[in-house]
Amino acid sequence: MNDATWSIFAAFCVLLSFIVVGLRQKSRDSIEYGFGGSFTGRIGGGAAIASNWMSAASLMGLAGLIYLQGYQALAYVIGWTGGYVLLLVLLAGQLRRFGKFTAPDFVGERYGSPVARLIAAVISIAISVIYCVAQFKGIGLIFSFMLGIDYRHGVIYGALAVVSYLVMSGLLGVPRNQQLQYFVISVSFILPLMWLARKLGYFWILPQFGYGEAMGELARRFSIDIASPFLHGSLFSWCALCFTLMVGTAGLPHVLSRFYTVPNIREARWSVVWGLFFIALIYWSAPAYAVFGRLLDAHNGHLQPIAAMADLVTLKTLVSADIPGWLVGILAAGSLCAAFFTVAGLLMTGAASISYDIFYSIINPRASESARMQVAKGGTLALAAIVLLIAINPPGLIAEITAVAFALAGNTIFPLFVLGIWWERANRYGAIAGMLTGVLCTFAGPLLGGVWPQAAALFPITSSALIGAPLVIVVMIVVSLLTPAPPEEMRRFLEEEVHGHLD
Amino acid sequence: MSHRDHRYRVNLFRPKTGHMRDEVIIIFAILFGWAVCTFGFQILLALCQGSGAGSLLTRLTLFGLPLHFWFTGQFLPLWFIVLCVLFNLYIDRITEYHSRRRDRNYE
């Protein structure tokens, strides 16, 4: 067996083991019925948050962008960790008391309007689709890299694998063990990095802090400066990107829903802290891959980063450092798992939203349970097909595509949640106007850029929320003040239950 | 204001007294720490570029990394964790205080 076969074998084993463990857990759960609950303490809750969060963007795209852009790409690291601060202080506790965790549910309940609920559902589905495109690109790249085929075939095989995984785990009813997932994903990311650092002769016990020396060597021997600030963009673009990712984090559909499974607010808050720590472990490591990648490139005579390999920089760095094939396979498997589970989660919630928020609530309110089930199943396949069509010609790097999903979430869902929780006067008209403005802001660059070039500069497609989110909040406030106040009952609920529970 | 005219009010900038007020104070304190270190530092870095202070920020090293790279790439995520811990400790305390005042068990 050569190295490539070992990689494929290792990746296959890891994926299979999740199904086996899931099935074993399922049979145990049915014996100790009621004790196999999903809450496993604060640390377990944190690991579940982190495993929900880890995707191809974190494990592949992040290192790729740092490899290309150096300091400028640290905006992704900061944006994807700092968002949890916003989420925790502004929304976590209040949302838990409010008791609605998906955007359409919250909007439907708080603003009491089927139209607003429908728009929120469509936006959530759009966010899921954009997010999935980035994951599909990651899956396609890994498949093409491991099997030695072109990207087009890789992404098609990858899509087939994801859909069959979805169907299979749906048929078998495999529960997800998120603690195990986080453990496997983080080990598969950090272990090869330690091996790599050791092989290159740097401090390997904590490679997250050991790559500084490699960066010094890059600067001294090859005069490559990764660290210089604002070389690949201005202060505005750094801050806009960072802010967009932060508000997007606080508005992403699959992040908010985590608060549902913890028993009380206190546990929810503390598991956010653990989740943030587990996420930071990965984000401290990603720059190390990028720096080692640049260093090996430079040794091989490439002083400029190679744009084509950016999203595969973690894997290709291992290969060019002659790391054993099974380790490459483990890293590939970890990234593949992260992308798989993210896609599975997003497609299923997206399909559930099509079935409930659009089909059941609006098209056919008398639909039977089984008809709704059929719509959900068809919806999963339809969404997967749409995602595949876009992913065949990916519009950008993995992290960039993901950032567009964050921008949409930050421009629409974040203001809706923050004002909905913190201002009793926000009403349905404000919500609808706000969501429409948010969508317009997100896509202002490509839509209006031709007519009005300023739009593209103010609302860059990956980072439109720095101006977009405050603008949406202003629009919501103005429209709400011009229209009648929301019903007394909702305002009482907000004051007495959501905010006044202890007074 | 007569009792009949009572309007329910929730406003982040005009919190009621009691639990919500304590909560809003800590929220603003944490958001301040979050904004200053994230965006304030980048603005400082951009303003100092090319000057003596700027080269101090980029030339001093910590763990072999230039100071500004270390601050953004390694310290800020840690700082966010610290902020979250502080927030939780404080909220735990005020929740306990107000629960006791209201003679209710800790939820």
Interface residues (C-beta under 8 A of the other chain):
Chain A: Y71 L74 V77 I78 T81 G82 Y84 V85 L86 L88 V89 L90 G93 Q208 F209 G210 Y211 G212 E213 A214 M215 G216 I226 A227 S228 P229 F230 L235 W238 C239 C242 F243 N264 I265 R266 R269 W270 V272 V273 L276 F277 A280 Y283 W284 P287 W422 W423 E424 E488 R491 R492 L494 E495 E496 V498 H499 G500 H501 L502 D503
Chain B: R7 Y8 R9 V10 N11 L12 K16 T17 G18 H19 M20 I26 I27 I30 L31 W34 T38 F39 Q42 I43 L45 A46 Q49 T58 T61 L62 F63 G64 L65 P66 H68 F69 W70 T72 G73 Q74 L76 P77 L78 F80 I81 L83 C84 V85 F87 N88 I91 D92 T95 H98 S99 R101 R102 R104 E107
